[in-house]
Amino acid sequence: MEETSDHPNPTTDTPGTTPEPDLETMRSSKPGLKRLLITTTVLFSFLSGLPFLWKSVEIYRSQLPFHDIDSLSDQVKSAPLRFPCTFHAVFVGFGSNDPDQLRSEIQDGVNQLIGESSQCGSCNVSISVTVQSPDELCSETFPSTCSYRCGVIKRDSFGRGLDDAVDESLDDVFSGCSGGIGKMYSVVVVNKENGDEVKAVVGKRRHAWIVGSGLEERFGEVVGRVSEVFVKVFMNGGREEGDSIRGEFMPVGSDGRLVLSFSLLNSNPRDWIYDWDFQRIDEALLAPVTKALAPIANISVESQVLYHTPKSSFSSWDEKLQSYIFRTSDLPFFVNSNEWHLDTSAGASGRSKILQFVVYIPSGKECPLHLQLPNEEISKTNGFISPMWGGVIVWNPRSCDKDSESPSTNTISPQDLEKIVEVFLGQFRQLFGFKSEATYTSELGSYKILPSERGFTEWELDVLSRKHTCFNLRSCATTLGSLSRLVQSLPRMIIKDEIGEQVKYSLKAAKLAQSNASLGGYSSSASSSREARSLAENAFFHPSIMSVSYFSYEHCFAVYSPFFLPVAGHVVLAALREWRRYKQEKAKYLTWLTRKKAA
């Protein structure tokens, strides 16, 4: 019989012996941390480098005052800017009229006219009235905005001299009137005893006068004309709403600069050659204009003489007029942009505005050359304007006989050159939205407007200052608002300190313009608003904004991921795998300890 013996089972617990571990579920030694520490050290070295990487790709952004920008935009949109204006009416030769009643009726007429065209740049009106009786006794409203010296204006002798002398005398009469806050405008109504017809004149300063007989009987008409002068002329500049050039078409660059480029074009120098003494005209006629418009624009003047500059359009011979004519339908094709090299200004920057004023001398084949109007009459100025571009004058030599084969250089006479510049000033006024003729006609009558040697009267300069201030502030608020939205929508856009300073100074200038406007400082508000718009444009079009160093988060990830993502992915996966392995091995060790304690 075969003998058998029982061999001990290594997996069976035997009293007094230590159980041997199952290698799949247990281990008898404690797992080491060396591999885990190595992988975690490599991982943390990558993580510690992330702040340095983020710092190296950080975009510098100057803090912009977004709240102040939004506040300026809301103010410009919700509360149109209005200027204080003081109106003073003097009625001479009126007996039984109450000044308070006159002021009330004038106020109603002004409010009605303002209500029809209330817009940015209009006036907060303050009206006062003085009534001087035929016995030179005065009564006035209280409080009065003007300390009028009673009896200074004599109704029998008023208006007998030249209109310019009357304007100067009224300026002396109202020289003691401060007008409180804002500019003071006056209208003098003189009721004469004789049978003179009604004459209405608007001076070149801030005064107007209406002279005639029987005005006291036509009380309603007189009040209506006074209200009309205050609103239609002094406030709106004699411009109808449909005829005036809107603010966005003001011929001033966004940087506040305006270049007046005068060009003398010799169409065919083989026929004749003309030159001009432009420096004398610049000093005598143009310098006062540029000085008067200094608060509105920084104006510079330049001139040039060009040769071989034919026009693009054709002219035809008119037997009746004995001249060559070109019609208004030919004006769009008159300027020859291929041959007229006018845009050669060295003083104009990128955002400056250039107005071209051209004197065109026709060749001998089309001399004399005249512009025929649609009513088949010949233009008195023989010129035309192109909005936002400039003006052209066709100047015909006194004699259309050609010179010799080698023509000598002729000089335009000072008298002809002065007439040319006067036409240019009329075109310049039209480009700013004013009428070239010296009259204003309405339903109540016509008004003669005295021209100024500076091209613009004082009340016209006030109108330009008010309108231009409003347009500049709107443009400034719009530009800064666009910059604010752009910066907030692109968090990786570079914003340098220079841009931040320009925005802050622009807001400061805009607030100063609003403050000056509320105090009646027309010129100072126009200058400040021009600076505010220029700084806002400089900030928006700063070269660094569209620099190649700008990139988004997606672009940053696409650039750096090929360098760091493959290695970082392996390191992270290795750390996770090692951490999982360490937990499993530790669990085996704990299981073995539990079995050991149970045995």
C-alpha positions in Angstrom: 0.0 0.0 0.0 1.4 3.3 -1.0 2.2 5.8 1.7 1.0 9.2 1.6 2.0 12.2 3.6 0.3 15.7 4.0 2.5 18.6 2.8 1.7 22.0 4.2 -0.1 24.3 2.0 1.7 27.7 1.7 -1.5 29.6 1.4 -3.1 28.0 4.5 -2.6 29.7 7.7 -0.5 27.7 10.1 -0.4 28.6 13.7 2.9 30.2 14.6 4.0 30.9 11.0 3.9 34.1 8.9 1.6 33.9 5.9 3.3 34.4 2.6 1.7 37.2 0.5 -0.2 36.7 -2.8 1.9 38.8 -5.3 -1.2 39.8 -7.2 -3.1 41.2 -4.3 -0.5 41.8 -1.6 3.1 42.8 -1.0 5.2 42.4 2.1 7.4 45.5 1.6 6.4 49.1 1.7 6.2 50.8 -1.7 8.9 53.4 -2.4 8.4 57.1 -3.2 11.4 57.6 -5.4 9.7 57.3 -8.8 6.7 59.4 -7.6 9.0 62.2 -6.3 10.9 62.3 -9.5 7.8 62.5 -11.7 6.1 65.1 -9.4 9.3 67.2 -9.3 9.3 67.3 -13.1 5.6 68.2 -13.2 6.0 71.0 -10.6 9.0 72.4 -12.5 6.7 72.7 -15.5 3.9 74.3 -13.4 6.3 76.7 -11.8 7.4 77.9 -15.2 3.8 78.9 -16.2 3.9 82.3 -14.4 7.1 83.1 -16.1 5.7 82.1 -19.5 2.5 84.1 -18.8 4.6 87.1 -17.8 6.7 86.8 -21.0 3.6 87.0 -23.2 1.7 89.6 -21.1 0.3 92.6 -23.0 0.7 96.0 -21.4 -2.5 97.9 -21.1 -2.8 101.4 -19.8 -5.9 101.9 -17.8 -8.5 103.9 -19.7 -11.2 105.9 -17.9 -14.1 104.0 -19.4 -16.6 105.5 -16.9 -15.7 109.0 -17.9 -15.9 108.2 -21.6 -19.4 106.7 -21.1 -20.4 109.8 -19.1 -19.2 112.2 -21.8 -21.1 110.2 -24.5 -24.3 110.2 -22.4 -24.0 114.0 -21.8 -23.5 114.8 -25.5 -26.4 112.6 -26.6 -29.0 113.4 -23.9 -28.2 117.1 -23.3 -27.3 119.1 -26.5 -24.8 121.9 -25.8 -26.4 125.3 -25.5 -24.6 128.7 -25.2 -25.8 131.7 -23.2 -26.9 134.5 -25.5 -28.1 138.0 -24.4 -30.4 139.8 -26.6 -31.1 143.5 -26.1 -33.7 145.5 -28.1 -34.0 149.3 -28.1 -37.1 150.9 -29.4 -36.5 154.6 -30.2 -39.5 156.9 -30.8 -42.1 154.7 -29.3 -44.5 156.3 -26.9 -47.0 154.1 -25.1 -45.3 150.7 -25.3 -44.6 148.8 -22.1 -41.0 147.3 -22.1 -42.2 144.3 -20.1 -44.9 143.6 -22.7 -42.4 144.0 -25.5 -40.0 141.6 -23.9 -42.8 139.0 -23.4 -43.9 139.2 -27.0 -40.3 139.1 -28.3 -39.6 136.1 -26.0 -42.7 134.3 -27.4 -41.5 134.9 -30.9 -37.9 133.8 -30.1 -39.2 130.6 -28.4 -41.4 129.8 -31.4 -38.5 130.1 -33.8 -36.1 128.2 -31.6 -38.6 125.5 -31.1 -38.7 124.9 -34.8 -34.9 124.4 -35.0 -33.7 123.5 -31.5 -30.4 121.8 -31.8 -26.9 121.6 -30.5 -25.2 125.0 -30.6 -28.4 127.0 -30.1 -28.7 129.6 -27.4 -30.1 129.9 -23.9 -31.8 133.3 -24.5 -31.9 136.2 -22.1 -33.8 139.2 -23.4 -34.0 142.8 -22.2 -35.8 145.7 -23.7 -35.4 149.5 -23.5 -38.1 151.9 -24.8 -37.1 155.5 -25.6 -40.0 157.9 -26.1 -40.0 160.7 -28.6 -39.2 163.0 -25.6 -36.1 160.9 -24.9 -37.5 159.4 -21.7 -36.5 155.8 -21.2 -38.1 152.8 -19.5 -36.5 149.4 -19.4 -37.1 145.9 -18.2 -35.7 144.8 -14.9 -33.1 143.4 -14.5 -31.5 145.0 -17.6 -28.6 143.3 -19.3 -27.4 146.6 -20.8 -26.8 150.0 -19.2 -28.1 151.9 -22.2 -27.5 155.7 -22.0 -30.9 157.2 -22.6 -31.1 159.8 -25.4 -27.8 158.8 -27.1 -29.7 157.5 -30.2 -31.5 160.4 -32.0 -34.3 159.1 -34.1 -34.2 162.0 -36.6 -30.5 161.7 -37.3 -30.0 158.0 -36.9 -29.1 156.1 -40.1 -28.3 159.1 -42.2 -24.7 158.3 -42.7 -23.0 155.3 -44.2 -24.0 151.9 -42.8 -20.4 151.2 -41.6 -20.4 154.5 -39.6 -23.8 153.5 -38.0 -22.4 150.1 -37.1 -19.4 151.8 -35.4 -21.6 154.2 -33.6 -23.8 151.4 -32.2 -20.7 149.6 -31.1 -19.7 152.7 -29.1 -23.2 153.1 -27.7 -23.3 149.5 -26.4 -19.6 149.4 -25.4 -20.6 149.5 -21.7 -22.9 146.5 -22.0 -21.2 143.4 -20.6 -24.1 141.2 -21.5 -23.6 139.2 -18.3 -22.7 135.7 -19.4 -22.2 135.2 -23.1 -22.2 137.5 -26.0 -24.7 140.4 -26.3 -26.6 141.1 -29.5 -28.6 144.2 -30.0 -31.4 145.3 -32.3 -32.3 149.0 -32.5 -35.7 149.9 -33.9 -36.0 153.6 -34.8 -39.5 155.0 -35.5 -39.0 158.1 -37.6 -41.5 160.9 -38.3 -40.8 161.3 -42.0 -42.0 158.9 -44.7 -38.8 156.9 -45.2 -39.4 153.3 -46.1 -38.4 150.5 -43.7 -34.7 149.7 -43.9 -33.2 146.7 -42.0 -29.4 146.3 -41.7 -27.3 143.8 -39.9 -23.8 145.1 -39.0 -20.5 143.4 -39.1 -20.3 143.3 -35.3 -23.2 142.2 -33.1 -25.7 144.9 -33.9 -28.7 145.4 -36.2 -31.0 148.2 -36.8 -34.5 148.7 -38.3 -35.3 152.3 -39.4 -38.6 153.5 -40.8 -41.8 155.5 -40.2 -45.1 154.3 -38.8 -43.4 151.4 -37.0 -45.5 151.9 -33.9 -48.6 151.2 -35.8 -47.1 148.0 -37.2 -46.2 146.7 -33.8 -46.7 143.0 -34.5 -44.5 143.1 -37.6 -41.8 145.0 -35.8 -41.7 142.4 -32.9 -41.6 139.6 -35.5 -38.7 141.1 -37.3 -36.8 141.7 -34.1 -37.3 138.1 -33.1 -36.3 137.0 -36.6 -33.0 138.9 -36.4 -32.2 137.4 -33.1 -32.9 133.8 -34.1 -32.5 133.5 -37.9 -29.5 135.8 -38.2 -27.6 136.0 -34.9 -28.2 132.4 -33.8 -28.4 130.5 -37.1 -26.2 132.8 -39.2 -28.8 133.6 -41.8 -28.7 130.0 -42.9 -31.8 127.9 -43.5 -31.9 124.4 -42.2 -31.9 122.8 -45.6 -29.3 125.1 -47.1 -26.7 125.0 -44.3 -23.8 122.7 -44.6 -23.9 120.1 -41.8 -21.2 119.9 -39.1 -19.7 116.7 -40.5 -19.0 118.6 -43.7 -17.1 121.4 -42.1 -13.9 121.9 -44.1 -11.6 121.4 -41.2 -9.4 118.3 -40.6 -9.8 116.0 -37.7 -6.5 117.3 -36.3 -7.9 120.8 -36.4 -5.7 121.9 -39.3 -6.7 123.5 -42.6 -4.4 124.2 -45.5 -5.5 126.7 -48.1 -3.6 125.9 -51.3 -3.8 128.6 -54.0 -2.7 127.5 -57.5 -2.2 129.5 -60.6 -2.6 127.3 -63.7 -1.3 128.2 -67.1 -3.1 126.0 -69.5 -0.7 126.4 -72.4 2.5 128.4 -71.6 3.2 128.5 -75.4 0.5 131.1 -75.7 1.2 133.2 -72.6 2.8 132.8 -69.1 1.4 134.5 -66.0 2.7 134.8 -62.5 1.4 136.6 -59.4 2.6 138.4 -56.3 0.9 136.2 -53.9 2.8 137.2 -50.8 1.4 140.7 -50.8 -2.1 139.4 -51.1 -1.5 136.9 -48.4 -0.4 139.5 -45.9 -3.0 142.1 -46.9 -6.2 140.0 -47.4 -5.7 136.4 -46.2 -3.9 137.1 -42.9 -7.0 138.7 -41.3 -9.1 135.8 -42.3 -6.8 133.1 -40.9 -6.4 135.2 -37.7 -10.2 135.5 -37.3 -10.7 131.7 -37.7 -7.8 130.8 -35.4 -10.1 129.4 -32.6 -11.8 127.2 -35.1 -8.9 125.9 -37.2 -5.1 126.1 -37.4 -5.0 127.6 -40.9 -1.9 127.7 -43.1 -1.6 129.2 -46.6 0.5 128.1 -49.5 0.7 128.9 -53.2 2.1 127.5 -56.4 2.2 128.1 -60.2 1.7 125.2 -62.6 2.1 124.9 -66.3 0.6 122.7 -69.0 -2.6 122.2 -67.2 -5.5 121.8 -69.6 -9.0 121.2 -68.4 -10.9 118.0 -68.9 -14.2 119.4 -70.3 -14.8 120.9 -73.6 -16.0 124.4 -74.4 -18.0 125.8 -77.3 -18.0 129.1 -79.2 -21.0 131.3 -78.7 -21.5 133.7 -81.5 -23.8 135.9 -79.6 -21.5 136.3 -76.6 -18.4 136.3 -78.8 -16.6 134.0 -76.3 -16.1 130.3 -75.5 -18.5 129.0 -72.9 -18.7 126.0 -70.6 -21.9 125.2 -68.8 -22.8 124.0 -65.3 -23.2 120.5 -66.7 -19.5 120.5 -67.6 -18.4 121.4 -64.1 -17.9 117.8 -62.8 -15.4 117.2 -65.7 -13.7 120.6 -65.5 -11.0 119.6 -63.0 -8.3 117.6 -64.7 -7.0 115.3 -61.9 -4.4 113.7 -64.3 -2.8 117.0 -65.3 -3.4 119.2 -62.3 -0.9 118.1 -59.7 -2.4 120.1 -56.9 -1.9 117.7 -53.9 1.7 118.6 -53.4 1.3 120.2 -49.9 4.2 119.8 -47.6 2.3 121.3 -44.6 -0.6 118.9 -44.5 -0.4 115.8 -42.3 -2.4 112.7 -42.7 -5.7 114.0 -41.2 -5.4 117.6 -42.2 -7.8 119.1 -44.6 -6.7 120.8 -47.9 -8.9 123.3 -49.7 -7.8 123.9 -53.3 -8.4 127.4 -54.8 -7.5 127.4 -58.5 -7.1 130.3 -60.9 -7.3 128.8 -64.4 -5.9 130.8 -67.3 -7.3 129.3 -70.6 -5.2 128.8 -73.6 -5.4 131.0 -76.7 -7.6 128.4 -78.4 -10.4 129.0 -75.9 -10.0 132.6 -74.9 -12.1 134.3 -73.6 -13.7 131.5 -71.6 -16.9 132.1 -69.6 -19.3 130.1 -67.4 -22.9 130.1 -68.6 -25.5 129.6 -65.9 -28.7 127.5 -66.3 -30.6 130.7 -67.0 -28.2 131.4 -69.9 -26.6 134.3 -68.2 -22.9 134.6 -67.7 -21.5 134.1 -64.2 -20.3 137.4 -62.7 -17.5 135.6 -60.8 -16.7 133.2 -63.6 -16.1 130.5 -61.0 -17.6 127.7 -59.0 -17.1 125.6 -55.9 -16.8 121.9 -55.2 -17.9 121.1 -51.6 -15.1 119.8 -49.4 -12.6 120.3 -52.3 -12.4 124.0 -53.0 -13.1 126.5 -55.7 -12.1 127.4 -59.3 -12.0 130.8 -61.0 -11.5 131.1 -64.8 -9.4 134.3 -65.4 -9.1 135.6 -68.9 -6.3 137.9 -69.9 -7.2 141.4 -71.0 -6.2 140.6 -74.5 -6.6 137.2 -76.0 -3.9 137.8 -78.6 -1.1 135.3 -78.3 2.4 136.4 -77.4 5.4 135.7 -79.6 6.8 132.3 -80.1 8.8 132.7 -76.9 6.3 134.4 -74.6 7.6 136.5 -71.7 6.3 136.1 -68.1 3.4 138.5 -67.3 2.2 139.4 -63.8 -1.4 139.6 -62.8 -2.1 143.2 -61.8 -2.8 143.9 -58.1 -6.3 145.1 -58.9 -7.1 141.9 -60.8 -5.5 139.8 -58.1 -7.5 141.6 -55.4 -10.7 140.8 -57.3 -9.7 137.2 -57.5 -9.1 136.9 -53.8 -12.5 138.6 -53.1 -14.1 135.9 -55.1 -12.1 133.2 -53.3 -13.3 134.6 -50.0 -16.9 134.4 -51.2 -16.3 130.7 -52.1 -14.6 130.2 -48.8 -17.7 131.5 -47.0 -19.9 129.1 -49.0 -17.7 126.2 -48.1 -18.4 127.1 -44.4 -22.1 127.2 -45.1 -22.7 130.9 -45.4 -24.2 132.7 -48.3 -21.9 134.7 -50.6 -24.5 137.5 -51.2 -24.8 140.3 -48.6 -28.5 140.0 -48.1 -30.9 137.9 -46.1 -34.5 137.5 -47.2 -37.4 136.1 -45.3 -41.2 136.3 -45.3 -41.1 139.5 -43.2 -38.7 141.3 -45.5 -35.0 141.6 -46.5 -32.0 142.5 -44.5 -28.8 144.0 -45.7 -25.7 142.4 -44.3 -22.6 144.4 -44.1 -19.5 142.5 -45.2 -16.4 142.3 -43.1 -12.8 142.8 -44.3 -12.0 139.6 -42.5 -14.4 137.6 -44.6 -16.6 136.8 -41.6 -18.5 139.2 -39.3 -18.3 138.8 -35.6 -21.7 137.3 -35.2 -20.9 134.8 -38.1 -17.7 133.8 -36.2 -19.9 133.3 -33.1 -22.1 131.0 -35.1 -19.1 129.0 -36.4 -17.7 128.7 -32.9 -21.0 127.4 -31.5 -21.6 124.9 -34.4 -18.0 123.8 -34.5 -17.8 123.2 -30.8 -20.9 121.0 -30.9 -19.5 119.0 -33.9 -16.1 118.6 -32.2 -17.6 117.4 -29.0 -19.9 114.9 -30.8 -17.0 113.6 -32.8 -14.8 113.4 -29.7 -17.4 111.4 -27.8 -18.0 109.1 -30.7 -14.3 108.4 -31.3 -13.6 107.8 -27.6 -16.7 105.6 -27.3 -15.5 103.5 -30.3 -12.1 103.2 -28.7 -13.6 102.2 -25.4 -15.7 99.4 -27.0 -12.8 98.2 -29.1 -10.4 98.0 -26.1 -12.9 96.2 -24.0 -13.7 93.7 -26.7 -10.1 92.8 -27.3 -8.4 92.1 -24.0 -5.0 91.3 -25.7 -4.7 94.7 -27.4 -1.7 96.8 -26.5 -2.6 100.1 -24.9 0.5 102.2 -24.3 0.7 105.0 -21.7 0.7 107.5 -24.6 -2.8 106.4 -25.6 -4.0 106.6 -22.0 -2.6 110.1 -21.6 -4.2 111.2 -24.9 -7.6 109.9 -23.8 -7.3 111.6 -20.4 -6.3 114.9 -22.0 -9.0 114.6 -24.5 -11.6 114.2 -21.8 -10.1 117.1 -19.9 -10.3 119.3 -23.0 -13.9 118.2 -23.7 -15.0 119.1 -20.1 -13.2 122.4 -20.4 -15.0 123.1 -23.7 -18.4 122.4 -22.0 -17.5 124.6 -19.1 -16.4 127.5 -21.3 -19.6 127.1 -23.4 -21.7 127.4 -20.3 -19.8 130.6 -19.3 -20.3 132.1 -22.8 -16.6 131.7 -23.9 -17.2 131.0 -27.6 -13.6 131.2 -28.8 -12.2 129.3 -25.9 -14.8 126.5 -26.1 -14.1 126.2 -29.9 -10.3 125.9 -29.2 -10.8 123.3 -26.4 -13.3 121.2 -28.4 -10.8 121.2 -31.4 -8.1 120.0 -29.1 -10.4 117.3 -27.6 -11.3 116.0 -31.0 -7.7 116.0 -32.2 -6.4 114.1 -29.1 -9.3 111.6 -29.4 -8.4 111.0 -33.1 -4.7 110.6 -32.2 -5.5 108.0 -29.6 -7.8 106.0 -31.9 -5.4 106.0 -34.8 -2.3 105.4 -32.7 0.1 103.1 -34.6 0.6 100.7 -31.7 -3.1 99.7 -31.7 -2.8 98.0 -35.0 0.7 96.7 -34.4 1.8 93.2 -35.3 2.6 92.5 -31.7 -1.1 92.2 -31.0 -2.5 88.6 -30.8 -5.4 86.9 -29.1 -5.4 84.0 -26.7 -6.1 81.6 -29.5 -3.0 82.9 -31.4 -0.9 82.7 -28.2 -2.0 79.0 -27.7 -1.3 78.2 -31.3 2.2 79.6 -31.1 3.4 78.1 -27.9 1.5 74.7 -27.9 3.9 73.0 -30.4 6.8 73.8 -28.0 5.3 72.8 -24.6 2.2 70.7 -25.2 3.9 67.4 -26.3 6.4 67.4 -23.4 3.9 68.7 -20.9 1.4 66.1 -21.9 3.8 63.2 -21.3 4.9 64.6 -18.0 1.3 65.0 -16.8 0.4 61.5 -18.0 3.5 60.0 -16.3 2.7 61.7 -13.0 -0.8 60.5 -13.1 0.3 56.9 -14.0 2.9 56.9 -11.2 0.4 58.2 -8.7 -2.1 55.5 -9.7 0.7 52.8 -9.4 1.7 54.1 -6.0 -1.8 53.9 -4.7 -2.2 50.3 -5.9 1.0 49.2 -4.4 0.2 50.8 -1.1 -3.2 49.1 -1.1 -1.4 45.8 -1.5 0.9 46.5 1.3 -1.9 47.5 3.6 -3.8 44.3 2.7 -0.7 42.2 3.7 -0.4 44.0 7.0 -4.0 43.3 7.8 -3.6 39.6 7.0 -0.5 39.5 9.1 -2.2 41.0 12.1 -5.1 38.6 11.7 -2.7 35.6 11.6 
